[in-house]
Amino acid sequence: MQQRILGRTGRDVSVIGLGTWQLGADWGDVSEADAMAVLDAATESGVTFFDTADVYGDGRSEQLIGRYRAARPELPLTVATKMGRREEQDPANFTLAKFREWTDRSRRNLGVDTLDLVQLHCPPTPVFSNAAVYDALDALVEEGAIANYGVSVETCAEALEAIARPGTASVQIILNAFRLKPLDEVLPAAREAGVGIIARVPLASGLLSGRYSESTTFSPDDHRSYNRHGEAFDVGETFSGVDYEEGVRAAREFAALAPEGATSAQAALAWVIAQSGVTTVIPGARSPEQARANAAAADVALPAGFADAVSALYTRYFRATTHPRW
């Protein structure tokens, strides 16, 4: 699989990575055996980048990845984790002392002395403009607890604030065919600064797979059931914040654009990695088959005019409501 340098980390990572929220919680139960099978399928398909967080299953996702990595030390993996969502979202909590506490826990979970990449996990907006926060992150690098740091953001404004800081290695942001705003300023700014872009929620919580209908239901412990209106966290994380029924209709149109031999999901992933400035995209997978299919998207050739068709679809359905929000 094609590799790209992840911004200021200097590390090569696969253009298709693996998001591992689902290995912890919030997408329904996934057994340890199933989780390991997903990780195996991903790496066998060329994936070299895993994204996790200390809050996914309260550390379960990190622990599973740590055990997997320890059992396969020969694999050239980069593991990115995230911190900051296990406590009250008060900007005053984002201090060096807290960062040491949080990263020490992640180091134990992942079984490493130095974390490859730690990202602030969508913290309160004022955190992004606080110079002391970046000084604290720099201190962690100097201490050897982390090799690099980045941020995960909800809004483009937050991304631009972080990109302007010289130590920021990467920015993780929602980017998909139903969320185009990062193309306007964030991706150009990241390219100019040498900051990596990790694209998350690339399938709009599964909408862009084309498998859902207006009558599809999700289990009660799935965030697509309990966070439809932002009850638990930013609604933009669930179906990219679009109205579900409208998203289903738009997804049908998107699926019709997919080239012959590619699924709707593969076309959606191929579109993301075709955007200039994107380093890697991190779809989740709950089965080995999903992991392999996602990885195969790296080889999908999109037809001429595909990007224009995506832009037109976005304008018809979502630009007026989504573009101003995030």
C-alpha positions as CSV (number, residue, x, y, z in Angstrom):
1,M,0.0,0.0,0.0
2,Q,1.1,3.5,-0.7
3,Q,2.8,5.2,2.3
4,R,2.9,9.0,3.0
5,I,4.9,10.9,5.6
6,L,2.7,11.9,8.5
7,G,3.6,15.6,8.8
8,R,6.2,16.6,11.3
9,T,6.5,13.0,12.7
10,G,8.6,12.1,9.7
11,R,7.1,8.6,9.8
12,D,5.8,6.8,6.8
13,V,2.2,5.6,7.3
14,S,-0.3,3.8,5.0
15,V,-2.8,6.0,3.2
16,I,-5.5,3.7,4.6
17,G,-5.2,3.4,8.3
18,L,-7.5,1.8,10.9
19,G,-9.6,3.6,13.4
20,T,-10.2,1.5,16.5
21,W,-13.0,3.2,18.4
22,Q,-15.1,0.2,17.6
23,L,-12.6,-2.1,19.4
24,G,-13.3,-0.3,22.7
25,A,-17.0,0.5,22.8
26,D,-19.8,2.7,21.4
27,W,-20.4,0.5,18.3
28,G,-21.7,-2.5,20.1
29,D,-19.6,-5.4,21.6
30,V,-16.5,-6.7,19.8
31,S,-14.8,-9.7,21.4
32,E,-11.0,-9.8,21.8
33,A,-10.7,-12.6,19.3
34,D,-12.7,-10.6,16.7
35,A,-10.6,-7.5,17.5
36,M,-7.3,-9.4,16.9
37,A,-8.7,-10.8,13.7
38,V,-9.5,-7.3,12.5
39,L,-6.0,-6.0,13.4
40,D,-4.5,-9.0,11.6
41,A,-6.6,-8.5,8.4
42,A,-5.6,-4.8,8.4
43,T,-1.9,-5.3,8.7
44,E,-1.9,-8.2,6.2
45,S,-3.6,-5.8,3.8
46,G,-0.8,-3.2,4.2
47,V,-2.1,-1.0,6.9
48,T,0.7,0.4,9.1
49,F,-1.3,3.1,11.0
50,F,-3.7,2.5,13.9
51,D,-5.6,5.3,15.7
52,T,-6.9,4.8,19.2
53,A,-7.7,6.8,22.3
54,D,-7.5,6.3,26.1
55,V,-11.3,6.7,26.3
56,Y,-12.2,3.9,23.8
57,G,-13.6,1.3,26.1
58,D,-11.8,3.2,29.0
59,G,-8.5,1.9,27.7
60,R,-9.6,-1.5,26.2
61,S,-8.8,-0.4,22.6
62,E,-5.3,0.7,23.7
63,Q,-4.7,-2.5,25.6
64,L,-5.8,-4.7,22.7
65,I,-3.4,-2.9,20.3
66,G,-0.6,-3.1,22.9
67,R,-1.0,-6.9,23.1
68,Y,-1.2,-7.2,19.4
69,R,1.9,-5.0,18.8
70,A,3.9,-6.9,21.4
71,A,3.1,-10.2,19.7
72,R,4.2,-8.9,16.3
73,P,7.3,-6.7,16.9
74,E,8.4,-7.1,13.3
75,L,5.4,-5.0,12.0
76,P,6.3,-1.4,11.1
77,L,3.3,0.1,12.9
78,T,2.7,3.6,14.0
79,V,0.1,3.9,16.8
80,A,-1.6,7.2,17.5
81,T,-3.6,7.6,20.6
82,K,-5.6,10.5,22.1
83,M,-6.0,12.0,25.5
84,G,-8.2,14.4,27.4
85,R,-11.7,13.0,27.3
86,R,-11.7,11.0,30.4
87,E,-12.1,14.0,32.7
88,E,-14.4,17.0,32.8
89,Q,-13.9,19.2,29.7
90,D,-12.5,22.2,31.6
91,P,-9.6,24.0,29.9
92,A,-8.0,24.2,33.4
93,N,-7.5,20.5,33.3
94,F,-5.1,20.7,30.3
95,T,-1.8,21.0,32.2
96,L,1.6,19.3,32.2
97,A,0.7,17.3,35.3
98,K,-2.5,16.0,33.8
99,F,-0.7,15.3,30.5
100,R,1.9,13.2,32.4
101,E,-0.9,11.3,34.2
102,W,-2.8,10.6,31.0
103,T,0.2,9.6,28.9
104,D,1.6,7.4,31.6
105,R,-1.7,5.5,31.6
106,S,-1.6,5.2,27.8
107,R,2.0,4.0,27.9
108,R,1.0,1.2,30.3
109,N,-2.0,0.3,28.2
110,L,0.1,0.2,25.0
111,G,3.1,-1.4,26.6
112,V,5.6,1.2,25.4
113,D,8.0,3.6,26.9
114,T,7.4,6.3,24.3
115,L,4.1,6.9,22.5
116,D,4.4,7.4,18.8
117,L,1.9,10.2,18.5
118,V,-0.5,11.6,21.2
119,Q,-3.3,13.8,20.1
120,L,-5.4,16.1,22.2
121,H,-8.9,14.6,21.9
122,C,-11.2,17.3,20.8
123,P,-10.6,19.5,23.9
124,P,-12.6,22.7,24.6
125,T,-11.9,25.4,22.0
126,P,-9.9,27.7,24.3
127,V,-7.3,24.9,24.7
128,F,-6.1,25.3,21.1
129,S,-5.0,28.9,21.6
130,N,-3.3,28.4,25.0
131,A,0.5,28.6,24.5
132,A,1.1,26.8,27.9
133,V,-0.7,23.7,26.5
134,Y,1.9,23.5,23.7
135,D,4.7,24.2,26.1
136,A,3.5,21.2,28.2
137,L,3.3,19.0,25.1
138,D,6.8,20.0,24.1
139,A,8.0,19.1,27.6
140,L,6.6,15.6,27.2
141,V,8.6,15.2,24.0
142,E,11.7,16.4,25.8
143,E,11.1,13.9,28.6
144,G,10.7,11.0,26.1
145,A,7.1,10.1,27.1
146,I,5.9,10.9,23.6
147,A,7.7,11.2,20.2
148,N,5.2,13.6,18.6
149,Y,2.0,15.3,19.3
150,G,-1.0,16.5,17.4
151,V,-4.7,17.4,17.8
152,S,-8.0,16.0,17.0
153,V,-10.5,18.8,16.3
154,E,-14.2,19.4,15.8
155,T,-13.9,22.6,13.7
156,C,-11.8,24.0,11.0
157,A,-11.0,27.1,13.2
158,E,-9.5,24.8,15.8
159,A,-7.4,23.0,13.2
160,L,-6.0,26.3,11.8
161,E,-5.1,27.4,15.4
162,A,-3.2,24.2,16.0
163,I,-1.5,24.2,12.5
164,A,0.0,27.5,13.3
165,R,2.0,26.1,16.3
166,P,5.5,24.8,15.4
167,G,5.3,21.6,17.4
168,T,2.0,20.3,16.0
169,A,2.8,17.2,13.9
170,S,-0.7,16.3,12.8
171,V,-4.3,17.3,12.8
172,Q,-7.2,14.8,12.9
173,I,-10.4,16.1,11.4
174,I,-13.7,14.9,10.0
175,L,-13.4,14.8,6.2
176,N,-15.8,12.9,3.9
177,A,-18.1,13.5,0.9
178,F,-20.7,15.0,3.4
179,R,-18.2,17.2,5.1
180,L,-16.1,19.3,2.6
181,K,-15.3,22.4,4.6
182,P,-11.7,21.3,5.5
183,L,-10.9,21.5,1.7
184,D,-11.3,25.3,1.9
185,E,-8.5,26.3,4.3
186,V,-7.4,23.5,6.5
187,L,-5.8,21.2,3.9
188,P,-3.9,24.1,2.2
189,A,-2.6,25.4,5.5
190,A,-1.5,21.9,6.6
191,R,0.3,21.4,3.3
192,E,2.1,24.7,3.7
193,A,3.1,24.0,7.2
194,G,4.1,20.4,6.7
195,V,1.5,19.2,9.1
196,G,-0.1,15.7,8.5
197,I,-3.8,15.3,8.1
198,I,-5.6,12.3,9.5
199,A,-9.1,12.1,8.1
200,R,-11.6,10.5,10.4
201,V,-15.3,9.6,10.0
202,P,-14.7,9.0,6.3
203,L,-17.9,7.1,5.8
204,A,-20.1,9.4,7.9
205,S,-20.6,6.7,10.5
206,G,-21.5,4.2,7.8
207,L,-23.9,6.3,5.7
208,L,-21.5,6.4,2.8
209,S,-21.3,2.6,2.8
210,G,-24.7,2.7,1.1
211,R,-25.9,-0.1,3.3
212,Y,-28.5,1.8,5.4
213,S,-32.1,2.7,4.7
214,E,-34.6,4.9,6.5
215,S,-35.7,1.8,8.5
216,T,-32.3,0.7,9.6
217,T,-31.9,0.4,13.4
218,F,-28.8,0.3,15.6
219,S,-28.2,-1.3,19.0
220,P,-28.8,0.9,22.1
221,D,-25.1,0.9,22.9
222,D,-24.2,2.2,19.5
223,H,-23.6,6.0,19.3
224,R,-25.7,6.0,16.1
225,S,-28.6,5.4,18.4
226,Y,-27.8,7.4,21.5
227,N,-26.0,10.5,20.0
228,R,-28.3,11.4,17.1
229,H,-28.8,14.9,18.5
230,G,-25.5,15.3,20.4
231,E,-26.7,13.8,23.7
232,A,-23.3,12.4,24.5
233,F,-20.7,14.3,22.5
234,D,-20.5,16.6,19.4
235,V,-23.3,15.6,17.0
236,G,-20.9,16.1,14.2
237,E,-19.2,12.8,15.1
238,T,-22.4,10.9,14.4
239,F,-23.4,10.7,10.7
240,S,-21.2,13.8,10.3
241,G,-24.0,15.8,11.9
242,V,-26.3,15.4,8.9
243,D,-30.0,14.5,9.2
244,Y,-30.1,10.7,9.0
245,E,-33.0,10.4,6.5
246,E,-31.4,13.1,4.3
247,G,-28.1,11.3,4.6
248,V,-29.6,8.1,3.4
249,R,-31.0,9.8,0.3
250,A,-27.7,11.5,-0.4
251,A,-25.8,8.2,0.1
252,R,-27.9,6.5,-2.5
253,E,-26.9,9.2,-5.0
254,F,-23.2,8.8,-3.9
255,A,-23.3,5.1,-4.4
256,A,-24.4,5.5,-8.0
257,L,-21.1,7.4,-8.6
258,A,-18.9,4.6,-7.5
259,P,-16.8,3.2,-10.4
260,E,-17.4,-0.4,-11.6
261,G,-15.8,-2.9,-9.3
262,A,-15.7,-0.6,-6.3
263,T,-18.2,-0.4,-3.4
264,S,-19.7,2.9,-2.3
265,A,-17.5,2.7,0.8
266,Q,-14.3,2.1,-1.2
267,A,-15.2,5.1,-3.5
268,A,-15.7,7.3,-0.4
269,L,-12.3,6.3,1.0
270,A,-10.6,6.7,-2.4
271,W,-12.1,10.2,-2.6
272,V,-10.6,11.2,0.8
273,I,-7.1,10.0,0.0
274,A,-7.2,11.8,-3.3
275,Q,-7.5,15.1,-1.6
276,S,-4.2,17.0,-1.6
277,G,-2.9,17.3,1.9
278,V,-4.4,14.2,3.3
279,T,-1.9,11.8,4.8
280,T,-4.1,8.9,5.9
281,V,-7.7,8.1,6.4
282,I,-8.9,5.9,9.4
283,P,-12.1,4.0,8.7
284,G,-13.1,1.6,11.4
285,A,-13.8,-2.1,10.8
286,R,-15.7,-4.6,12.9
287,S,-14.7,-7.7,10.8
288,P,-11.7,-8.9,8.9
289,E,-13.7,-8.6,5.7
290,Q,-14.4,-4.9,6.4
291,A,-10.7,-4.3,7.1
292,R,-9.6,-5.9,3.9
293,A,-12.3,-4.1,1.8
294,N,-11.3,-0.8,3.3
295,A,-7.6,-1.4,2.6
296,A,-8.5,-2.3,-1.0
297,A,-9.8,1.3,-1.5
298,A,-6.2,2.4,-1.8
299,D,-6.2,0.9,-5.3
300,V,-9.5,2.3,-6.5
301,A,-9.2,4.7,-9.5
302,L,-11.9,7.3,-9.5
303,P,-13.3,8.4,-12.9
304,A,-12.9,11.9,-14.3
305,G,-15.5,14.3,-12.9
306,F,-16.0,12.3,-9.7
307,A,-14.8,15.2,-7.5
308,D,-17.1,17.6,-9.2
309,A,-20.1,15.2,-8.7
310,V,-19.3,14.9,-5.0
311,S,-19.1,18.7,-4.7
312,A,-22.5,19.1,-6.5
313,L,-24.1,16.5,-4.2
314,Y,-22.8,18.2,-1.1
315,T,-24.1,21.5,-2.3
316,R,-27.6,20.1,-2.9
317,Y,-27.9,18.4,0.4
318,F,-25.6,19.7,3.0
319,R,-23.6,22.9,2.3
320,A,-26.2,25.3,3.7
321,T,-26.5,23.5,7.0
322,T,-23.2,21.8,7.5
323,H,-20.6,24.2,6.2
324,P,-21.2,27.0,8.7
325,R,-21.1,24.7,11.8
326,W,-17.8,22.9,11.7
